[in-house]
């Protein structure tokens, strides 16, 4: 039994040196951030900070358990996937080049929150305050729809 426990301990220690995904925060350029293009109302900004920005920006606050394998692999992969789908830190270049795509992402964010798919269940286990209530969901979705329409109107003018 001691041999098995020792082997498992060595395996766990060895796993700490295996990082299949880079756990970094890429440089953020304020001129690329969503705030550089959109004046976000403070109550919506609080929702974004509370439930979205940690996985969907280059400003991730990496938790301590997100530094210990194998949970670090899951946390890092979720953040990298989240950034690929929707990155608030890289919003302005996308919205200026592809406003229809940016509008779709905002509406998809609303749909994800309404369906309960966002924030992800695993994230909510460790960040229960990130769960949005009905009023916050309605507020976010109203804002997202308004901004999506503005993006599409701007696209038509160009």
Backbone as CSV, one residue per row, in Angstrom:
resi,resn,N_x,N_y,N_z,CA_x,CA_y,CA_z,C_x,C_y,C_z
1,UNK,0.819,-1.194,0.000,0.000,0.000,0.000,0.873,1.273,0.000
2,UNK,1.958,1.222,0.798,2.856,2.371,0.843,3.515,2.590,-0.518
3,UNK,3.840,1.501,-1.200,4.452,1.600,-2.516,3.489,2.244,-3.516
4,UNK,2.233,1.857,-3.450,1.211,2.437,-4.323,1.040,3.926,-4.030
5,UNK,0.954,4.279,-2.757,0.807,5.685,-2.367,2.019,6.494,-2.827
6,UNK,3.202,5.940,-2.660,4.415,6.628,-3.102,4.440,6.808,-4.611
7,UNK,4.022,5.761,-5.325,3.963,5.854,-6.783,2.980,6.914,-7.244
8,UNK,1.823,6.954,-6.605,0.818,7.967,-6.953,1.323,9.372,-6.646
9,UNK,2.025,9.509,-5.540,2.590,10.810,-5.186,3.633,11.250,-6.216
10,UNK,4.476,10.315,-6.642,5.465,10.634,-7.676,4.787,10.986,-8.999
11,UNK,3.749,10.253,-9.352,3.008,10.555,-10.577,2.396,11.948,-10.506
12,UNK,1.773,12.278,-9.384,1.178,13.603,-9.201,2.247,14.693,-9.302
13,UNK,3.387,14.460,-8.669,4.478,15.448,-8.729,4.974,15.601,-10.163
14,UNK,5.106,14.495,-10.862,5.564,14.561,-12.251,4.595,15.300,-13.152
15,UNK,3.301,15.152,-12.878,2.284,15.842,-13.687,2.428,17.360,-13.621
16,UNK,3.016,17.851,-12.551,3.142,19.306,-12.399,4.068,19.917,-13.448
17,UNK,4.906,19.076,-14.047,5.841,19.558,-15.069,5.263,19.459,-16.478
18,UNK,4.057,18.913,-16.582,3.409,18.757,-17.885,2.349,19.850,-18.016
19,UNK,2.553,20.769,-18.919,1.586,21.837,-19.177,1.272,21.837,-20.672
20,UNK,0.215,21.131,-21.075,-0.080,21.048,-22.505,-0.564,22.362,-23.128
21,UNK,-1.020,23.282,-22.300,-1.521,24.568,-22.804,-0.791,25.693,-22.088
22,UNK,-0.473,26.769,-22.805,0.200,27.895,-22.144,-0.775,28.637,-21.224
23,UNK,-0.376,28.827,-19.983,-1.205,29.555,-19.019,-0.645,30.970,-18.905
24,UNK,-1.089,31.820,-19.813,-0.569,33.178,-19.855,-1.714,34.162,-20.082
25,UNK,-1.428,35.383,-19.844,-2.303,36.479,-20.239,-1.561,37.259,-21.320
26,UNK,-2.014,37.129,-22.567,-1.338,37.881,-23.633,-1.385,39.378,-23.344
27,UNK,-0.461,40.120,-23.918,-0.482,41.577,-23.710,-1.832,42.146,-24.149
28,UNK,-2.316,43.083,-23.368,-3.576,43.748,-23.700,-3.280,45.165,-24.159
29,UNK,-3.887,45.535,-25.242,-3.756,46.894,-25.759,-5.078,47.606,-25.497
30,UNK,-5.074,48.621,-24.651,-6.325,49.315,-24.334,-7.089,49.775,-25.577
31,UNK,-6.384,50.062,-26.655,-7.065,50.518,-27.875,-7.832,49.388,-28.566
32,UNK,-7.601,48.138,-28.174,-8.303,46.999,-28.761,-9.477,46.539,-27.904
33,UNK,-9.509,46.967,-26.678,-10.511,46.527,-25.705,-11.916,46.981,-26.106
34,UNK,-12.906,46.246,-25.665,-14.300,46.596,-25.974,-14.638,48.003,-25.492
35,UNK,-14.018,48.411,-24.383,-14.289,49.743,-23.842,-13.788,50.861,-24.756
36,UNK,-12.876,50.537,-25.656,-12.373,51.546,-26.597,-13.386,51.850,-27.689
37,UNK,-14.376,50.988,-27.854,-15.360,51.165,-28.918,-16.767,51.419,-28.386
38,UNK,-17.062,50.840,-27.256,-18.421,50.898,-26.720,-18.400,51.492,-25.317
39,UNK,-19.297,52.429,-25.071,-19.490,52.941,-23.719,-20.425,51.957,-23.004
40,UNK,-19.866,51.169,-22.122,-20.644,50.129,-21.442,-21.203,50.703,-20.153
41,UNK,-22.525,50.599,-19.959,-23.112,51.086,-18.713,-22.489,50.363,-17.507
42,UNK,-22.317,51.056,-16.392,-21.660,50.450,-15.227,-22.310,49.142,-14.753
43,UNK,-23.637,49.060,-14.787,-24.274,47.831,-14.317,-23.987,46.658,-15.252
44,UNK,-23.877,46.900,-16.546,-23.510,45.840,-17.500,-22.034,45.496,-17.330
45,UNK,-21.211,46.494,-17.111,-19.781,46.258,-16.897,-19.556,45.366,-15.677
46,UNK,-20.345,45.564,-14.628,-20.234,44.709,-13.436,-20.588,43.265,-13.781
47,UNK,-21.595,43.073,-14.628,-21.970,41.725,-15.059,-20.813,41.097,-15.844
48,UNK,-20.236,41.838,-16.754,-19.116,41.323,-17.541,-17.952,40.926,-16.639
49,UNK,-17.626,41.790,-15.678,-16.533,41.488,-14.744,-16.851,40.262,-13.898
50,UNK,-18.084,40.157,-13.485,-18.516,39.084,-12.588,-18.566,37.719,-13.273
51,UNK,-18.992,37.677,-14.533,-19.313,36.393,-15.142,-18.598,36.092,-16.455
52,UNK,-17.931,37.067,-17.052,-17.437,36.853,-18.427,-15.943,37.067,-18.610
53,UNK,-15.442,38.154,-18.091,-14.098,38.626,-18.422,-12.996,37.643,-18.028
54,UNK,-13.194,36.876,-16.969,-12.123,35.987,-16.518,-11.749,34.942,-17.569
55,UNK,-12.718,34.522,-18.373,-12.433,33.527,-19.424,-12.420,34.144,-20.819
56,UNK,-13.021,35.293,-20.982,-13.181,35.887,-22.310,-12.407,37.198,-22.451
57,UNK,-11.193,37.232,-21.907,-10.330,38.403,-22.066,-8.887,37.970,-21.819
58,UNK,-7.983,38.898,-21.997,-6.574,38.642,-21.702,-6.234,39.052,-20.275
59,UNK,-7.251,39.181,-19.429,-7.057,39.628,-18.040,-7.482,38.554,-17.055
60,UNK,-7.204,37.313,-17.375,-7.606,36.200,-16.526,-6.887,36.254,-15.187
61,UNK,-7.646,36.058,-14.122,-7.059,35.898,-12.793,-6.981,34.401,-12.557
62,UNK,-5.767,33.852,-12.611,-5.563,32.410,-12.512,-5.668,31.980,-11.058
63,UNK,-6.617,31.106,-10.746,-6.772,30.641,-9.364,-5.648,29.683,-8.980
64,UNK,-5.455,29.484,-7.698,-4.386,28.613,-7.228,-4.583,27.188,-7.751
65,UNK,-5.847,26.699,-7.772,-6.089,25.341,-8.270,-5.901,25.278,-9.787
66,UNK,-5.864,26.420,-10.422,-5.598,26.483,-11.849,-4.110,26.411,-12.157
67,UNK,-3.308,26.185,-11.136,-1.863,26.056,-11.307,-1.383,24.642,-10.972
68,UNK,-2.316,23.784,-10.552,-1.974,22.431,-10.132,-2.587,21.435,-11.109
69,UNK,-1.712,20.630,-11.746,-2.197,19.606,-12.684,-2.944,18.526,-11.898
70,UNK,-3.954,17.939,-12.442,-4.484,18.085,-13.791,-5.560,19.169,-13.924
71,UNK,-5.980,19.794,-12.809,-7.010,20.831,-12.950,-6.498,22.013,-13.765
72,UNK,-5.204,22.272,-13.706,-4.646,23.399,-14.477,-4.886,23.197,-15.966
73,UNK,-4.859,21.970,-16.416,-5.085,21.694,-17.837,-6.506,22.065,-18.234
74,UNK,-7.463,21.711,-17.381,-8.870,22.007,-17.680,-9.137,23.505,-17.647
75,UNK,-8.628,24.169,-16.619,-8.842,25.613,-16.480,-8.221,26.348,-17.666
76,UNK,-6.982,26.005,-17.988,-6.287,26.690,-19.076,-6.976,26.455,-20.414
77,UNK,-7.387,25.222,-20.665,-8.072,24.927,-21.923,-9.381,25.703,-22.018
78,UNK,-10.146,25.777,-20.928,-11.397,26.543,-20.942,-11.144,28.014,-21.250
79,UNK,-10.114,28.586,-20.649,-9.800,30.000,-20.888,-9.363,30.208,-22.341
80,UNK,-8.495,29.350,-22.836,-8.045,29.495,-24.224,-9.208,29.344,-25.199
81,UNK,-10.095,28.383,-24.939,-11.283,28.222,-25.788,-12.189,29.443,-25.693
82,UNK,-12.369,29.962,-24.485,-13.201,31.148,-24.299,-12.661,32.351,-25.042
83,UNK,-11.359,32.528,-24.999,-10.735,33.649,-25.715,-10.890,33.502,-27.227
84,UNK,-10.822,32.275,-27.723,-10.977,32.060,-29.162,-12.369,32.442,-29.629
85,UNK,-13.357,32.130,-28.826,-14.745,32.386,-29.209,-15.076,33.867,-29.088
86,UNK,-14.669,34.479,-27.994,-15.094,35.846,-27.675,-14.052,36.444,-26.749
87,UNK,-13.345,37.455,-27.197,-12.296,38.056,-26.389,-12.540,39.565,-26.278
88,UNK,-12.944,39.990,-25.100,-13.206,41.410,-24.862,-11.952,42.259,-25.051
89,UNK,-10.780,41.669,-24.841,-9.529,42.415,-24.975,-9.151,42.657,-26.433
90,UNK,-9.763,41.932,-27.345,-9.470,42.073,-28.778,-10.737,42.461,-29.562
91,UNK,-11.652,43.102,-28.897,-12.970,43.381,-29.459,-12.961,44.415,-30.585
92,UNK,-12.297,45.528,-30.368,-12.400,46.639,-31.312,-11.953,46.269,-32.724
93,UNK,-10.788,45.629,-32.913,-10.408,45.272,-34.292,-11.433,44.353,-34.963
94,UNK,-11.980,43.417,-34.220,-12.991,42.522,-34.782,-14.248,43.295,-35.164
95,UNK,-14.735,44.124,-34.248,-15.978,44.863,-34.495,-15.833,45.834,-35.659
96,UNK,-14.651,46.408,-35.832,-14.450,47.339,-36.946,-14.324,46.615,-38.285
97,UNK,-13.665,45.451,-38.290,-13.473,44.708,-39.543,-14.685,43.855,-39.897
98,UNK,-15.301,43.266,-38.892,-16.402,42.318,-39.111,-17.543,42.604,-38.140
99,UNK,-18.252,43.715,-38.347,-19.312,44.073,-37.400,-20.417,43.027,-37.304
100,UNK,-20.722,42.333,-38.399,-21.767,41.304,-38.344,-21.340,40.143,-37.449
101,UNK,-20.065,39.785,-37.507,-19.553,38.720,-36.636,-19.603,39.184,-35.181
102,UNK,-19.189,40.416,-34.922,-19.225,40.957,-33.556,-20.655,40.996,-33.027
103,UNK,-21.598,41.407,-33.865,-23.002,41.444,-33.455,-23.493,40.035,-33.120
104,UNK,-23.116,39.076,-33.935,-23.507,37.684,-33.696,-22.923,37.162,-32.390
105,UNK,-21.695,37.537,-32.090,-21.080,37.105,-30.837,-21.813,37.673,-29.630
106,UNK,-22.207,38.922,-29.704,-22.975,39.512,-28.596,-24.298,38.766,-28.397
107,UNK,-24.985,38.493,-29.492,-26.261,37.788,-29.390,-26.063,36.349,-28.932
108,UNK,-24.970,35.736,-29.340,-24.655,34.374,-28.887,-24.352,34.355,-27.392
109,UNK,-23.691,35.398,-26.925,-23.439,35.513,-25.487,-24.736,35.566,-24.711
110,UNK,-25.678,36.330,-25.205,-26.998,36.410,-24.575,-27.660,35.029,-24.570
111,UNK,-27.641,34.354,-25.716,-28.260,33.029,-25.816,-27.592,32.041,-24.864
112,UNK,-26.262,32.109,-24.759,-25.539,31.219,-23.858,-25.929,31.430,-22.404
113,UNK,-26.096,32.680,-22.022,-26.500,32.990,-20.647,-27.946,32.550,-20.413
114,UNK,-28.823,32.860,-21.356,-30.227,32.481,-21.208,-30.409,30.966,-21.118
115,UNK,-29.616,30.216,-21.866,-29.748,28.761,-21.869,-29.059,28.103,-20.675
116,UNK,-28.295,28.869,-19.920,-27.571,28.319,-18.778,-26.242,27.684,-19.147
117,UNK,-25.830,27.819,-20.418,-24.553,27.249,-20.837,-23.379,28.140,-20.429
118,UNK,-23.663,29.407,-20.156,-22.643,30.355,-19.731,-23.125,31.068,-18.483
119,UNK,-22.268,31.344,-17.556,-20.938,30.801,-17.420,-20.992,29.275,-17.270
120,UNK,-19.899,28.623,-17.645,-19.836,27.165,-17.611,-20.032,26.640,-16.192
121,UNK,-20.627,25.458,-16.114,-20.921,24.844,-14.811,-19.651,24.669,-13.976
122,UNK,-18.559,24.252,-14.607,-17.310,24.077,-13.868,-16.811,25.382,-13.270
123,UNK,-16.987,26.465,-13.995,-16.578,27.775,-13.490,-17.448,28.182,-12.305
124,UNK,-18.743,27.895,-12.414,-19.664,28.256,-11.332,-19.391,27.476,-10.047
125,UNK,-18.824,26.267,-10.172,-18.480,25.496,-8.973,-17.484,26.245,-8.104
126,UNK,-16.559,26.917,-8.729,-15.524,27.626,-7.976,-15.763,29.134,-7.910
127,UNK,-16.733,29.617,-8.671,-17.092,31.038,-8.669,-18.622,31.166,-8.614
128,UNK,-19.242,30.750,-7.525,-20.711,30.758,-7.475,-21.324,32.149,-7.650
129,UNK,-20.573,33.188,-7.323,-21.095,34.549,-7.494,-21.183,34.962,-8.958
130,UNK,-20.626,34.156,-9.861,-20.693,34.468,-11.292,-22.040,34.088,-11.905
131,UNK,-22.850,33.341,-11.174,-24.170,32.963,-11.681,-25.025,34.222,-11.788
132,UNK,-25.628,34.389,-12.955,-26.447,35.578,-13.186,-27.903,35.276,-12.859
133,UNK,-28.539,36.221,-12.211,-29.967,36.059,-11.926,-30.771,36.551,-13.131
134,UNK,-32.077,36.428,-13.045,-32.947,36.781,-14.179,-32.806,38.254,-14.565
135,UNK,-32.709,39.136,-13.573,-32.594,40.570,-13.867,-31.270,40.870,-14.569
136,UNK,-30.180,40.238,-14.108,-28.879,40.464,-14.740,-28.872,39.903,-16.163
137,UNK,-29.487,38.755,-16.338,-29.575,38.160,-17.676,-30.344,39.078,-18.612
138,UNK,-31.455,39.591,-18.141,-32.271,40.494,-18.955,-31.487,41.772,-19.282
139,UNK,-30.790,42.303,-18.309,-30.004,43.517,-18.520,-28.899,43.276,-19.552
140,UNK,-28.168,42.172,-19.387,-27.100,41.857,-20.342,-27.673,41.677,-21.743
141,UNK,-28.748,40.909,-21.860,-29.319,40.630,-23.178,-29.875,41.894,-23.836
142,UNK,-30.490,42.761,-23.059,-30.971,44.028,-23.608,-29.820,44.860,-24.149
143,UNK,-28.739,44.923,-23.388,-27.557,45.656,-23.831,-26.953,45.009,-25.078
144,UNK,-26.814,43.679,-25.063,-26.209,42.965,-26.198,-27.025,43.190,-27.473
145,UNK,-28.334,43.140,-27.369,-29.193,43.349,-28.542,-29.062,44.779,-29.062
146,UNK,-29.011,45.724,-28.156,-28.858,47.137,-28.542,-27.520,47.351,-29.250
147,UNK,-26.450,46.799,-28.707,-25.126,46.969,-29.311,-25.015,46.221,-30.637
148,UNK,-25.646,45.051,-30.730,-25.643,44.299,-31.995,-26.337,45.113,-33.087
149,UNK,-27.457,45.722,-32.763,-28.157,46.565,-33.748,-27.281,47.741,-34.168
150,UNK,-26.600,48.359,-33.210,-25.732,49.500,-33.530,-24.595,49.058,-34.451
151,UNK,-24.028,47.898,-34.207,-22.960,47.388,-35.062,-23.466,47.160,-36.490
152,UNK,-24.645,46.593,-36.606,-25.206,46.316,-37.924,-25.593,47.595,-38.661
153,UNK,-26.089,48.590,-37.927,-26.400,49.890,-38.551,-25.122,50.538,-39.061
154,UNK,-24.058,50.465,-38.272,-22.772,51.054,-38.672,-22.234,50.331,-39.912
155,UNK,-22.448,49.027,-39.982,-21.988,48.261,-41.138,-22.708,48.731,-42.406
156,UNK,-23.997,48.977,-42.308,-24.772,49.412,-43.481,-24.310,50.764,-44.003
157,UNK,-23.813,51.614,-43.087,-23.381,52.951,-43.500,-22.046,52.926,-44.216
158,UNK,-21.295,51.836,-44.071,-19.963,51.806,-44.707,-20.012,51.139,-46.067
